[in-house]
Amino acid sequence: MKFVFLTRILRRLFPPVFTVVIESGRALKTQGRLRAIVLADFDDIAREQNLKTGTLLGVSRQGGVQLQFSPEIKESDRQRFRNAWYFHEGSH
């Protein structure tokens, strides 16, 4: 319970750079700045992996943006999202 409360406070103090929600196998940007090509790749991954629900956050960290995932997204799927993110954004 304390962890959830702390997470909520931190998200209000340091909001994510972007939020992507997965609904019915589609990745939808709900907030923030995210290039269309990255969202398209996220959408392809969600559809190919048949993900029903989930949330991805782009969180500002020292040295760039790090992806964070809701528990509904399996580790193997998380790695695909990370790979897509790095392919587009990691080389900048």
N, C-alpha and C positions, 0 to 999 in steps of 0.2 A: 504494500500500500504506500509506504514511504517513497519507493522508487517511482511509482506512477505520479505521485504528487511532485516530486523533484523534476521529473521529466517534463511535466506540464509547465512548471515555472521556468525551466531553462528554455523551452520552446517559445515562451512569451518574451523572454529577455533577448533571445537569439533566434528569431524566426528563420525557418528554412529558406534557402535561396529559391527552391521550387518544391512543389508537391505534385505527385502523380498518383492518381487513384486508379486501381484496376477494378472494373465492374464488368461482369459477364464476358471476360476474355478480352476486353478493350482497355488500353491505357489512355487515360484522360488527364490532361494537365488541369489542375484546379487552382493553382496559384503560382506566381513567380515567373522568372525568366528561364526559358528552356528552348533551345533551338528546335525547329520543326523536324529536322533530320534525326535528332536524338529521340524525340517523342515517337517518330515513326518506327525507329528500331525497337523502342520499348514496347510499342503496340504489337509489332511482329512477334516479339518474344512472348508477350502475354497470350497472344492468339495461338502460337505454335505449341506452347506448354499447357494450353487449356486452363489458364489461371482464372478462377472465378472472382476472387476478391483479393485485395491487398493494397498497400500504400508504400510508395517510395518517396523518400525525402532527400533532397540535396542540401547538405548541411555544410556551412562554411567552416573550414578547419585551416590551420596553419598550412600554407602551401597549396590550397585549392579547395575544391568541393568534394566531400565524401558522401557516398550514398548510404542511407540507412533504410531498413526494411521492416515492415510489419511481420509478425510471426507467421502469417498465412503463406508467405513466400519461402519456399524450400531453399536450402543452401545451394543446390545445383542451379536453380533458377537465378538466385542472387548473383552467382558468378557470371552468368550470361549477361545480366544487366550491367555488372561492373565492366565486363569486356566491351560492351557496346559504348558505355560511357567513356572509357579510356580511349577507345578508337577515335571518338569524335572530339573529346575535350582534353584528353591527357597529354596530347602533343603540343599544347599551346603554352 
